[in-house]
């Protein structure tokens, strides 16, 4: 049962999950949430409904009954904030386990009349993941669907789809991919390094906010690049000038990217720390490690950036 004042009159409405069963025990949460029922030879679906009650000075009355269909295993029932600036918009999320994975149905309501605006179905399985995050910081949550599929000769690609709230429903807004774009990003870094194009490399590989931060701390472009590329862990900057190394790189070899490598996350987005081989013109070869970030908004002009680390 969920209590929420979507009408804004100080008297919370009630959202309740109901089932249609033949036996009383079938309405028990323990029975409905029993995962083993999915694989029972005699499994029978349960019909679920969402009941909405109005509140008149504490007296509850039925406003609506919404058919959620026949399901096997119940997983969750909760309210999700749609827009933190508009309390008269809310999402009621109902989750069910299927043989393919987790499925959530979002029912989006608007006050004060508790009107159902639209629904949205979210899926979670081995090849599909869903994340809810306010990508553009407009106060309204966004949905990002991540789908992974095999691509012949190149491993597994990860496709991202952004669903954005348009006032009545979530609709497809933008698309991008991770693996192909990341390969292109690393190839460009390799080419710029091997041709000694430090100005182009700085502006291509490192986000402007990192450049400004370290310039304000007194670092020049060579030092910023040196730290972002991970060279400072191999060279002593007190005895080696970063410029002399960056201007004399003969070969750069990044690891082959066969799937989405972004496995860690912080408030700025996803990141990973690849190791790669660098050879300079005097024949010296070393292994460097860098921090490579994919931003919270991977659909923008800049999807990736190296991160300078002191």
Backbone bond lengths (Angstrom), bond angles and torsions (degrees), N, CA, C in turn:
res aa  C-N    CA-C-N  psi(-1)  N-CA   C-N-CA  omega(-1)  CA-C   N-CA-C  phi
1 X - - - 1.463 - - 1.528 109.65 -
2 X 1.322 115.86 134.68 1.457 121.38 179.96 1.517 108.93 -122.09
3 X 1.332 117.10 126.79 1.457 122.55 175.12 1.518 108.64 -104.96
4 X 1.345 116.37 125.94 1.454 119.55 179.02 1.522 109.46 -155.23
5 X 1.325 114.95 131.77 1.469 120.38 -177.87 1.525 109.76 -86.72
6 X 1.315 116.86 77.64 1.452 121.11 179.86 1.524 112.00 -77.76
7 X 1.325 116.24 -20.09 1.472 120.22 179.58 1.526 111.95 -80.96
8 X 1.342 116.73 -18.29 1.455 121.04 177.81 1.514 114.70 74.18
9 X 1.338 117.47 19.69 1.464 119.96 -178.85 1.518 113.05 -101.64
10 X 1.334 116.79 8.41 1.464 120.19 179.95 1.512 113.70 83.85
11 X 1.321 117.52 0.29 1.463 121.62 -179.94 1.536 107.76 -120.96
12 X 1.333 117.50 101.93 1.465 120.80 -172.65 1.521 113.61 -63.80
13 X 1.335 114.26 137.49 1.455 120.28 171.99 1.528 108.95 -78.48
14 X 1.327 116.56 165.55 1.462 121.67 -178.23 1.532 108.97 -121.38
15 X 1.328 115.27 129.00 1.467 122.20 172.81 1.522 106.71 -110.59
16 X 1.312 116.44 122.84 1.461 120.67 -174.08 1.520 110.40 -130.92
17 X 1.331 115.62 140.70 1.453 121.15 177.38 1.522 108.80 -92.78
18 X 1.323 116.73 131.37 1.466 121.63 -178.85 1.520 109.74 -129.30
19 X 1.334 115.57 155.08 1.462 121.06 179.10 1.519 110.07 -130.41
20 X 1.311 114.47 153.95 1.469 120.91 175.52 1.521 107.53 -109.31
21 X 1.340 116.61 112.88 1.468 120.93 -174.11 1.522 110.80 -132.67
22 X 1.324 114.43 164.83 1.464 120.64 177.71 1.519 111.29 -94.55
23 X 1.319 117.07 -30.01 1.455 122.03 -179.66 1.518 109.98 -122.81
24 X 1.319 116.94 146.27 1.448 122.52 -175.94 1.526 112.34 -60.51
25 X 1.340 116.95 -38.32 1.466 120.34 -176.94 1.531 111.79 -63.77
26 X 1.339 115.73 -23.62 1.455 119.10 -179.59 1.531 112.82 -71.15
27 X 1.323 115.22 -12.58 1.468 119.77 178.24 1.519 112.39 -92.52
28 X 1.338 117.80 -5.08 1.460 121.32 178.73 1.531 110.08 -69.53
29 X 1.320 116.68 139.80 1.463 120.76 179.99 1.524 110.98 -60.42
30 X 1.329 117.18 -37.97 1.463 120.95 -179.75 1.529 110.95 -60.81
31 X 1.324 116.52 -37.81 1.468 121.03 178.50 1.528 110.27 -72.27
32 X 1.320 116.41 -45.46 1.467 121.00 -176.97 1.524 111.97 -65.32
33 X 1.342 116.36 -30.00 1.467 120.92 -176.74 1.522 113.05 -96.67
34 X 1.330 117.32 6.44 1.466 121.32 -178.45 1.530 110.15 -72.29
35 X 1.331 116.03 107.27 1.472 121.47 -175.36 1.523 111.94 -62.45
36 X 1.352 117.26 -30.67 1.463 120.61 -176.55 1.522 112.42 -65.04
37 X 1.334 117.04 -18.17 1.457 119.65 -179.99 1.526 111.99 -64.36
38 X 1.333 116.37 -23.91 1.465 119.79 178.66 1.521 112.14 -61.56
39 X 1.337 116.76 -29.83 1.456 121.13 -173.01 1.526 112.62 -110.61
40 X 1.322 115.79 12.87 1.457 120.44 177.20 1.523 110.25 -75.71
41 X 1.325 116.69 140.58 1.464 120.86 179.40 1.522 111.38 -63.42
42 X 1.317 116.05 -32.84 1.473 120.74 -176.59 1.526 111.81 -107.98
43 X 1.320 116.48 32.17 1.455 119.23 -177.06 1.522 110.82 -63.32
44 X 1.317 114.66 141.07 1.459 121.09 179.09 1.521 109.05 -129.32
45 X 1.314 117.41 133.60 1.471 119.69 -179.88 1.520 111.96 -72.47
46 X 1.333 114.30 155.72 1.461 121.64 177.28 1.525 107.87 -112.97
47 X 1.321 116.41 136.98 1.468 120.22 179.33 1.531 109.37 -86.06
48 X 1.336 115.96 123.95 1.463 122.05 -178.35 1.529 110.51 -107.83
49 X 1.340 114.73 147.22 1.462 122.01 177.32 1.521 108.71 -136.53
50 X 1.323 116.14 151.47 1.459 121.83 170.00 1.523 107.69 -106.57
51 X 1.332 115.52 119.91 1.464 121.28 178.68 1.519 109.13 -101.32
52 X 1.323 116.14 136.70 1.464 121.40 179.52 1.525 108.66 -120.20
53 X 1.332 115.86 124.09 1.463 121.92 -178.42 1.521 110.15 -112.66
54 X 1.315 115.76 135.10 1.454 120.82 171.24 1.519 109.61 -85.24
55 X 1.333 116.05 168.08 1.460 121.32 -176.25 1.526 108.95 -131.39
56 X 1.301 115.19 115.54 1.466 121.16 178.09 1.520 108.92 -116.81
57 X 1.341 114.60 90.99 1.479 120.75 -179.11 1.521 111.54 54.92
58 X 1.342 116.18 42.16 1.453 120.87 177.32 1.515 113.81 91.73
59 X 1.303 117.78 -10.62 1.458 121.12 178.07 1.525 108.36 -93.87
60 X 1.328 115.78 119.15 1.457 120.85 -175.58 1.521 110.60 -90.05
61 X 1.331 115.71 143.13 1.463 121.22 177.06 1.524 108.76 -143.23
62 X 1.326 117.09 145.80 1.443 122.01 -176.82 1.524 110.77 -72.14
63 X 1.322 116.20 129.94 1.461 121.50 178.83 1.528 112.22 -104.53
64 X 1.355 114.48 -36.15 1.452 117.58 -175.65 1.527 109.72 -162.09
65 X 1.334 115.70 154.34 1.462 122.15 172.74 1.525 107.32 -131.81
66 X 1.336 115.90 119.19 1.456 121.48 -177.35 1.519 110.32 -108.58
67 X 1.310 116.57 128.85 1.457 123.04 -178.09 1.533 109.69 -79.46
68 X 1.332 116.78 120.12 1.462 121.94 178.81 1.522 112.50 -96.94
69 X 1.335 116.73 -6.03 1.456 120.91 178.02 1.522 113.21 89.81
70 X 1.323 115.35 -177.74 1.465 122.05 -178.71 1.530 110.06 -90.96
71 X 1.330 115.24 128.81 1.468 121.90 -178.41 1.523 108.77 -133.90
72 X 1.332 115.35 165.36 1.471 119.66 -178.42 1.524 113.41 -105.16
73 X 1.330 116.99 -48.44 1.466 119.51 -174.22 1.528 110.31 -128.14
74 X 1.329 115.54 121.86 1.470 122.13 178.53 1.525 109.48 -80.14
75 X 1.364 116.47 138.94 1.451 119.73 178.86 1.521 113.90 -122.02
76 X 1.335 118.73 -41.81 1.465 118.33 -174.01 1.523 111.21 -158.52
77 X 1.332 114.14 157.94 1.462 121.94 178.07 1.524 106.55 -152.86
78 X 1.338 117.27 109.78 1.466 119.51 -176.20 1.525 110.66 -155.56
79 X 1.344 114.01 168.20 1.462 120.52 176.00 1.519 108.94 -99.72
80 X 1.333 116.26 140.11 1.463 122.82 178.03 1.526 108.16 -119.47
81 X 1.331 116.42 132.40 1.464 120.93 178.82 1.528 108.61 -74.59
82 X 1.324 116.47 122.81 1.462 121.32 178.99 1.524 111.01 -85.72
83 X 1.329 116.00 -50.36 1.459 121.19 -178.22 1.522 107.90 -136.76
84 X 1.326 116.33 116.46 1.465 119.75 -175.07 1.528 112.55 -68.36
85 X 1.346 117.20 -13.25 1.462 120.33 179.43 1.529 112.16 -96.98
86 X 1.325 117.32 -9.59 1.460 120.94 -176.52 1.523 110.19 -128.96
87 X 1.341 118.58 92.96 1.462 121.51 -178.19 1.521 113.93 -68.70
88 X 1.331 117.95 -10.11 1.457 119.98 179.45 1.528 112.41 -89.93
89 X 1.323 116.31 10.83 1.460 122.24 169.55 1.523 107.26 -119.61
90 X 1.324 116.93 131.42 1.462 118.66 178.58 1.517 110.47 -152.51
91 X 1.317 114.59 159.56 1.458 121.96 179.27 1.524 109.29 -117.47
92 X 1.316 116.24 131.76 1.459 121.70 170.36 1.529 106.36 -104.87
93 X 1.320 115.59 120.08 1.464 121.88 -176.12 1.521 110.06 -107.34
94 X 1.328 115.86 128.21 1.462 121.68 177.64 1.522 107.61 -122.79
95 X 1.340 116.57 123.36 1.457 120.79 -176.04 1.510 112.84 -110.86
96 X 1.330 116.11 141.98 1.463 122.57 178.50 1.525 109.29 -135.81
97 X 1.338 115.17 147.45 1.457 120.68 175.16 1.522 108.65 -93.81
98 X 1.330 115.59 131.82 1.459 120.93 175.78 1.529 108.65 -119.38
99 X 1.309 117.63 174.37 1.459 120.65 178.45 1.528 111.05 -65.88
100 X 1.330 117.02 -24.60 1.464 121.37 -179.57 1.520 112.70 -86.64
101 X 1.327 117.72 -21.54 1.456 120.89 -177.97 1.510 111.46 150.89
102 X 1.341 115.28 -157.41 1.457 121.20 -178.99 1.520 110.07 -89.08
103 X 1.322 115.43 138.00 1.466 121.31 178.28 1.523 108.76 -129.58
104 X 1.326 115.91 130.09 1.464 120.55 177.32 1.526 109.32 -120.68
105 X 1.315 114.98 136.93 1.454 119.38 174.28 1.508 108.23 -110.09
106 X 1.326 115.89 122.43 1.457 121.69 176.46 1.530 108.69 -97.07
107 X 1.306 115.41 129.51 1.459 121.65 173.11 1.518 107.05 -114.24
108 X 1.323 117.03 118.47 1.462 122.00 -172.90 1.520 109.61 -102.98
109 X 1.342 115.63 121.35 1.464 122.12 -175.64 1.527 111.06 -114.51
110 X 1.335 113.88 154.91 1.454 121.30 176.57 1.521 109.75 -129.38
111 X 1.332 115.84 134.80 1.454 121.19 176.04 1.521 111.15 -89.06
112 X 1.310 118.57 173.17 1.468 125.05 3.42 1.529 114.45 -84.99
113 X 1.346 117.96 -6.01 1.462 120.46 -175.01 1.525 113.27 -91.82
114 X 1.334 117.64 8.15 1.473 123.17 178.60 1.533 109.96 54.03
115 X 1.326 115.41 50.00 1.460 120.64 -177.67 1.527 109.88 -87.74
116 X 1.334 116.13 133.66 1.454 121.18 176.34 1.530 108.72 -76.70
117 X 1.341 116.12 115.37 1.461 120.42 -178.94 1.530 111.56 -83.87
118 X 1.331 116.38 -45.23 1.458 120.70 -176.23 1.523 109.50 -170.20
119 X 1.323 115.45 175.10 1.462 121.38 175.60 1.529 108.52 -130.20
120 X 1.328 115.47 160.94 1.464 120.54 177.28 1.523 107.85 -147.30
121 X 1.329 116.39 136.43 1.461 121.09 -178.82 1.528 110.12 -105.91
122 X 1.333 116.84 126.11 1.456 123.12 178.66 1.519 108.73 -110.65
123 X 1.343 116.21 142.03 1.459 120.94 -179.11 1.520 110.79 -126.91
124 X 1.338 115.16 147.93 1.460 121.99 175.12 1.525 107.51 -136.74
125 X 1.339 116.36 120.36 1.460 120.60 174.27 1.521 108.46 -153.78
126 X 1.326 117.67 -164.67 1.463 120.43 -175.25 1.527 112.70 -64.14
127 X 1.323 117.95 -28.18 1.461 120.35 -175.87 1.523 114.11 -112.32
128 X 1.326 118.11 -7.94 1.465 122.02 -178.46 1.524 109.81 -128.78
129 X 1.324 116.07 129.12 1.461 122.03 174.94 1.523 108.55 -128.50
130 X 1.314 116.02 149.54 1.459 120.72 179.94 1.521 110.03 -127.49
131 X 1.317 115.60 133.75 1.468 121.20 178.64 1.527 108.68 -125.79
132 X 1.328 116.22 137.59 1.466 120.66 175.30 1.527 107.98 -110.61
133 X 1.332 115.48 123.12 1.466 121.62 -176.10 1.514 108.30 -157.30
134 X 1.313 116.44 147.91 1.468 120.49 176.51 1.522 108.28 -84.54
135 X 1.320 116.86 88.21 1.463 122.38 -173.89 1.521 112.11 -61.95
136 X 1.321 116.83 -48.42 1.464 120.81 -173.06 1.526 113.62 -97.57
137 X 1.331 117.07 10.68 1.470 122.46 176.04 1.527 113.39 53.88
138 X 1.347 115.98 41.20 1.461 119.97 178.02 1.526 112.51 -99.88
139 X 1.341 116.56 7.44 1.459 120.72 179.18 1.510 114.58 90.92
140 X 1.337 117.94 -9.11 1.456 122.63 -179.09 1.524 109.48 -112.94
141 X 1.320 117.28 134.29 1.458 119.41 -178.62 1.528 110.46 -69.56
142 X 1.312 115.08 150.50 1.455 123.15 175.89 1.527 108.61 -117.51
143 X 1.312 115.66 159.08 1.459 121.79 178.16 1.521 108.19 -113.44
144 X 1.333 116.31 127.70 1.460 121.38 175.17 1.527 107.78 -117.38
145 X 1.319 116.27 119.05 1.459 121.99 178.03 1.523 108.47 -101.01
146 X 1.325 115.49 124.90 1.463 122.36 -179.46 1.530 108.31 -109.14
147 X 1.327 115.92 117.80 1.460 121.27 -179.12 1.519 110.15 -119.62
148 X 1.326 116.12 130.19 1.461 122.07 -178.48 1.518 109.69 -111.87
149 X 1.332 115.24 132.85 1.453 120.38 179.06 1.514 111.06 -146.29
150 X 1.332 116.29 152.02 1.460 121.51 -179.28 1.526 110.03 -73.87
151 X 1.343 114.78 139.38 1.465 121.43 173.59 1.521 107.95 -121.57
152 X 1.317 116.61 125.54 1.455 121.55 -174.24 1.532 111.51 -56.96
153 X 1.324 114.43 124.50 1.458 120.44 175.71 1.504 115.53 81.75
154 X 1.329 118.32 -2.96 1.471 118.95 -176.64 1.527 113.78 -134.96
155 X 1.331 118.34 9.18 1.455 120.55 178.30 1.512 112.63 89.65
156 X 1.330 115.91 -136.04 1.455 121.32 -176.24 1.532 110.74 -118.34
157 X 1.312 115.81 127.86 1.455 120.89 176.92 1.529 109.55 -96.89
158 X 1.317 115.58 148.20 1.459 122.14 176.02 1.514 108.79 -116.98
159 X 1.320 115.55 120.71 1.462 122.00 -179.60 1.523 109.32 -104.26
160 X 1.314 116.18 137.45 1.462 122.31 179.45 1.523 109.39 -115.38
161 X 1.336 115.87 133.17 1.458 121.50 176.29 1.522 108.63 -125.77
162 X 1.319 115.88 127.95 1.460 122.77 179.89 1.521 108.67 -99.24
163 X 1.339 115.38 121.47 1.463 121.70 173.56 1.523 107.69 -105.30
164 X 1.322 115.80 124.28 1.464 121.44 -173.94 1.531 110.00 -116.34
165 X 1.326 116.55 142.77 1.458 122.63 178.25 1.532 109.46 -72.24
166 X 1.350 116.56 127.10 1.464 119.93 -177.63 1.526 113.25 -109.34
167 X 1.328 116.56 11.24 1.458 120.84 179.87 1.511 113.31 109.80
168 X 1.332 115.95 -25.44 1.469 120.11 177.56 1.525 112.71 -130.83
169 X 1.328 117.20 -24.01 1.462 119.75 -178.22 1.529 110.34 -160.56
170 X 1.331 116.27 168.05 1.455 121.70 172.98 1.523 108.43 -88.03
171 X 1.329 116.30 126.11 1.458 120.80 -179.54 1.523 109.54 -128.57
172 X 1.332 116.00 153.78 1.460 121.27 -179.64 1.522 109.96 -62.85
173 X 1.336 115.30 130.59 1.467 120.40 -173.00 1.524 112.48 -117.27
174 X 1.332 117.18 -51.37 1.458 120.67 -179.18 1.532 110.44 -146.22
175 X 1.348 114.75 159.86 1.462 120.89 178.53 1.521 109.80 -135.65
176 X 1.314 116.14 152.24 1.459 121.14 172.39 1.521 108.06 -158.83
177 X 1.332 116.60 177.90 1.465 121.30 174.95 1.523 108.43 -130.61
178 X 1.312 116.44 167.66 1.467 120.67 -177.56 1.521 111.90 -106.86
179 X 1.328 118.18 -55.12 1.462 121.36 -168.82 1.526 112.00 -65.03
180 X 1.326 118.58 -51.27 1.463 120.36 -179.54 1.530 111.86 -62.15
181 X 1.344 116.00 -42.53 1.466 119.05 179.33 1.528 111.79 -65.19
182 X 1.336 116.28 -37.31 1.466 119.91 178.89 1.524 111.12 -67.79
183 X 1.322 117.58 -40.70 1.468 120.74 177.11 1.528 110.82 -59.74
184 X 1.329 116.36 -42.08 1.469 120.84 178.60 1.524 110.78 -65.03
185 X 1.328 116.48 -40.98 1.466 121.74 178.90 1.530 110.48 -60.39
186 X 1.328 117.58 -47.21 1.467 121.46 -179.16 1.529 111.75 -68.35
187 X 1.329 116.91 -36.94 1.457 120.05 178.49 1.529 110.86 -63.99
188 X 1.320 116.80 -40.06 1.469 120.31 177.88 1.525 111.69 -65.43
189 X 1.326 116.69 -38.95 1.468 120.56 176.91 1.530 109.58 -62.38
190 X 1.325 116.47 -45.86 1.471 121.60 178.61 1.535 110.90 -56.61
191 X 1.332 116.42 -48.72 1.465 120.12 -177.64 1.519 112.11 -64.78
192 X 1.329 116.89 -41.09 1.461 120.11 -179.61 1.524 111.50 -68.00
193 X 1.323 116.92 -37.65 1.468 120.87 177.78 1.523 110.68 -66.10
194 X 1.317 116.46 -45.85 1.469 120.22 -176.17 1.526 112.63 -69.16
195 X 1.338 116.72 -19.16 1.470 120.53 177.80 1.534 112.09 -103.74
196 X 1.333 116.32 6.42 1.454 120.45 175.28 1.521 114.89 65.75
197 X 1.317 117.78 24.54 1.468 121.43 -177.47 1.535 109.79 -89.28
198 X 1.323 115.45 77.63 1.458 120.57 -172.21 1.537 113.17 -70.27
199 X 1.330 117.15 -36.52 1.473 119.35 179.03 1.527 110.59 -63.25
200 X 1.335 115.59 -48.73 1.461 119.78 179.08 1.528 111.01 -62.95
201 X 1.330 116.07 -40.12 1.456 120.85 -179.47 1.529 111.64 -62.70
202 X 1.332 116.30 -44.16 1.460 120.65 -179.56 1.526 110.91 -57.91
203 X 1.323 116.61 -47.61 1.461 120.29 -176.32 1.526 113.07 -76.51
204 X 1.339 116.90 -25.92 1.462 119.53 179.58 1.522 112.38 -82.28
205 X 1.324 116.97 -44.22 1.465 120.77 -168.38 1.518 114.40 -91.32
206 X 1.334 117.88 -18.68 1.462 120.43 -173.50 1.523 109.94 -124.02
207 X 1.313 115.86 129.16 1.462 120.84 -179.76 1.531 110.37 -63.56
208 X 1.312 115.54 145.83 1.466 122.21 -174.65 1.531 112.75 -57.60
209 X 1.344 116.19 -34.40 1.470 117.54 -177.50 1.526 111.66 -65.82
210 X 1.338 116.78 -32.79 1.464 119.81 176.90 1.527 110.46 -71.89
211 X 1.324 116.38 -40.15 1.469 120.41 179.27 1.525 110.56 -60.63
212 X 1.340 116.21 -48.11 1.462 120.37 -179.00 1.528 111.18 -63.43
213 X 1.327 116.32 -39.86 1.467 120.05 -179.25 1.527 111.03 -59.33
214 X 1.329 116.95 -48.19 1.454 119.62 -175.26 1.527 112.52 -79.07
215 X 1.325 117.45 -27.86 1.468 119.04 173.80 1.519 110.40 -66.91
216 X 1.339 116.49 -37.07 1.467 120.50 177.30 1.529 111.60 -66.14
217 X 1.334 116.52 -21.77 1.461 120.72 177.45 1.525 111.68 -91.55
218 X 1.350 116.82 3.94 1.459 120.70 174.60 1.514 115.30 98.51
219 X 1.341 118.77 3.78 1.463 120.66 -178.70 1.528 110.36 -82.58
220 X 1.344 116.64 141.97 1.466 119.88 174.35 1.526 109.49 -89.87
221 X 1.334 116.51 176.42 1.475 119.77 -173.60 1.524 111.90 -63.54
222 X 1.361 116.95 -33.42 1.453 119.37 -178.32 1.528 111.42 -69.48
223 X 1.317 115.66 -38.72 1.466 119.86 178.94 1.535 110.57 -67.90
224 X 1.336 116.62 -39.61 1.470 120.48 178.37 1.525 110.29 -61.82
225 X 1.341 116.32 -47.37 1.458 120.29 178.19 1.528 111.52 -63.56
226 X 1.317 116.76 -42.02 1.462 122.32 -179.49 1.532 110.33 -56.66
227 X 1.329 115.19 -46.12 1.468 119.78 -179.58 1.522 112.08 -71.22
228 X 1.335 116.54 -40.44 1.466 119.95 -178.24 1.525 111.33 -66.59
229 X 1.324 116.96 -35.39 1.465 121.05 -179.36 1.528 112.97 -80.59
230 X 1.324 116.68 -10.37 1.459 120.69 179.06 1.510 114.13 84.58
231 X 1.330 117.55 14.13 1.467 121.13 -177.96 1.523 111.83 -73.35
232 X 1.329 117.04 -26.20 1.471 120.18 -175.05 1.529 112.13 -66.97
233 X 1.320 117.21 -16.19 1.463 119.67 177.40 1.523 111.47 -78.16
234 X 1.346 116.02 -18.08 1.465 120.45 -178.09 1.530 112.22 -102.90
235 X 1.329 116.77 -33.95 1.465 121.18 -177.40 1.529 110.51 -108.40
236 X 1.297 116.48 146.65 1.456 123.07 172.38 1.526 107.47 -87.21
237 X 1.325 116.11 109.90 1.466 120.44 -176.46 1.526 112.80 -68.59
238 X 1.328 117.08 -9.87 1.467 119.89 176.10 1.529 110.28 -76.35
239 X 1.336 116.59 -26.97 1.468 120.19 -177.75 1.534 112.87 -115.12
240 X 1.320 116.37 -13.25 1.472 120.75 -179.05 1.517 109.87 -121.56
241 X 1.323 115.70 125.84 1.457 119.09 177.47 1.531 109.67 -78.67
242 X 1.361 118.41 125.55 1.469 120.89 178.41 1.525 112.66 -52.75
243 X 1.352 117.34 -37.83 1.461 120.78 -177.99 1.523 111.42 -61.16
244 X 1.333 116.92 -39.08 1.462 120.77 -176.85 1.526 111.63 -66.29
245 X 1.308 117.76 -29.58 1.470 121.44 177.10 1.524 110.28 -80.00
246 X 1.328 116.90 -48.14 1.463 121.96 -175.98 1.527 112.69 -63.62
247 X 1.324 117.29 -27.04 1.464 121.12 -178.83 1.534 112.42 -88.86
248 X 1.333 116.53 -1.51 1.469 119.35 -175.04 1.530 112.15 -132.57
249 X 1.312 116.75 41.88 1.472 120.96 178.95 1.522 109.05 -93.76
250 X 1.330 115.58 127.00 1.464 120.89 -177.79 1.524 112.35 -94.64
251 X 1.331 116.11 -38.16 1.476 118.59 -174.94 1.525 110.31 -151.65
252 X 1.327 114.86 141.84 1.471 122.11 175.95 1.525 108.01 -130.90
253 X 1.318 116.30 129.71 1.466 120.66 -179.64 1.521 109.84 -126.04
254 X 1.316 115.86 109.23 1.454 121.31 175.84 1.530 109.77 -89.20
255 X 1.335 117.74 154.56 1.469 119.66 176.73 1.528 110.59 -66.47
256 X 1.327 116.59 151.48 1.458 120.82 178.29 1.529 109.15 -71.31
257 X 1.299 116.33 130.58 1.468 121.82 179.96 1.529 108.59 -95.51
258 X 1.327 116.73 114.04 1.465 121.73 -177.59 1.525 113.10 -110.73
259 X 1.335 115.81 -10.18 1.462 120.69 178.38 1.527 108.44 -160.37
260 X 1.305 115.93 172.33 1.461 120.67 179.64 1.534 110.56 -60.96
261 X 1.337 118.83 115.34 1.464 120.74 -175.90 1.528 114.34 -92.71
262 X 1.339 117.78 -3.82 1.464 120.22 -174.10 1.524 109.92 -76.85
263 X 1.328 115.60 102.88 1.462 121.42 -172.48 1.520 114.23 -113.52
264 X 1.336 117.69 -11.74 1.472 121.15 -179.72 1.521 109.68 -118.19
265 X 1.339 115.43 154.68 1.458 119.10 -176.05 1.522 110.96 -142.80
266 X 1.344 115.27 142.16 1.452 121.44 170.52 1.525 107.66 -134.84
267 X 1.322 118.06 -167.48 1.462 120.52 -173.33 1.529 113.36 -68.54
268 X 1.339 117.23 -17.03 1.462 120.17 179.50 1.529 113.01 -92.54
269 X 1.329 116.91 -11.91 1.455 120.00 -180.00 1.513 112.31 137.59
270 X 1.337 115.24 -160.58 1.461 121.91 -178.09 1.526 110.53 -91.76
271 X 1.352 116.18 153.42 1.459 119.56 177.53 1.532 110.38 -154.86
272 X 1.330 116.18 162.95 1.460 122.32 170.04 1.521 108.00 -148.48
273 X 1.325 117.97 168.97 1.467 121.80 -174.25 1.530 109.84 -123.86
274 X 1.325 117.65 85.11 1.473 119.82 -179.61 1.527 112.22 -75.18
275 X 1.319 115.28 145.24 1.468 122.08 170.79 1.522 108.11 -101.10
276 X 1.338 116.77 144.70 1.457 120.22 -177.52 1.531 109.64 -151.33
277 X 1.342 115.17 160.16 1.461 120.42 -176.19 1.530 110.86 -98.35
278 X 1.338 115.18 138.20 1.461 122.18 177.85 1.533 109.01 -127.67
279 X 1.330 115.92 134.45 1.466 120.78 176.04 1.517 108.55 -123.67
280 X 1.326 115.91 129.53 1.464 119.25 179.19 1.526 109.69 -101.22
281 X 1.332 117.17 170.00 1.470 121.64 -168.41 1.523 114.03 -63.47
282 X 1.323 118.92 -23.00 1.465 120.31 178.62 1.523 112.42 -82.52
283 X 1.348 116.12 3.24 1.462 120.56 177.63 1.511 114.42 96.12
284 X 1.326 117.87 -11.15 1.468 120.69 178.78 1.518 110.14 -65.91
285 X 1.331 115.67 132.69 1.461 121.25 179.93 1.527 108.95 -125.48
286 X 1.317 117.33 139.42 1.463 120.80 -179.37 1.535 110.42 -148.54
287 X 1.318 115.52 163.35 1.466 122.61 178.18 1.524 108.60 -103.30
288 X 1.321 116.02 123.00 1.464 121.21 177.64 1.531 109.09 -109.56
289 X 1.304 114.73 157.25 1.469 120.64 176.71 1.519 108.44 -130.84
290 X 1.329 116.56 132.60 1.454 120.74 -178.38 1.525 110.36 -126.92
291 X 1.314 115.62 158.81 1.465 121.10 173.62 1.520 107.67 -99.35
292 X 1.342 116.34 121.59 1.452 121.25 -176.06 1.525 108.62 -118.99
293 X 1.328 114.86 123.43 1.462 120.63 -173.70 1.523 111.87 -108.66
294 X 1.355 115.14 142.11 1.459 121.25 164.67 1.527 106.27 -109.50
295 X 1.321 117.10 123.59 1.454 121.06 -170.97 1.529 113.46 -70.26
296 X 1.329 114.27 160.51 1.467 121.24 179.63 1.517 111.24 -55.57
297 X 1.338 115.68 -33.90 1.464 121.05 172.82 1.527 108.29 -104.15
298 X 1.329 117.45 90.71 1.470 119.78 -178.11 1.521 113.04 -80.29
299 X 1.342 116.72 2.40 1.456 121.28 -177.58 1.532 112.38 -98.07
300 X 1.321 117.14 -1.10 1.451 121.31 -177.00 1.516 112.69 -80.84
301 X 1.336 115.91 -172.74 1.463 121.28 -179.28 1.517 111.11 -63.47
302 X 1.335 116.74 -36.54 1.462 120.34 178.12 1.526 108.99 -112.66
303 X 1.313 115.89 116.83 1.467 120.73 -179.59 1.523 111.83 -92.99
304 X 1.340 116.47 -35.14 1.474 121.35 -174.98 1.523 110.73 -127.35
305 X 1.339 114.46 160.11 1.459 120.48 173.54 1.522 109.35 -158.19
306 X 1.337 115.55 142.61 1.455 119.12 165.73 1.523 107.48 -75.00
307 X 1.328 116.25 149.75 1.466 120.99 -177.34 1.523 109.52 -115.21
308 X 1.335 118.31 114.47 1.469 119.69 176.75 1.523 110.39 -64.30
309 X 1.323 116.81 135.06 1.468 121.97 179.62 1.500 108.12 -125.90
310 X 1.326 115.09 128.62 1.460 119.89 179.38 1.525 110.84 -71.98
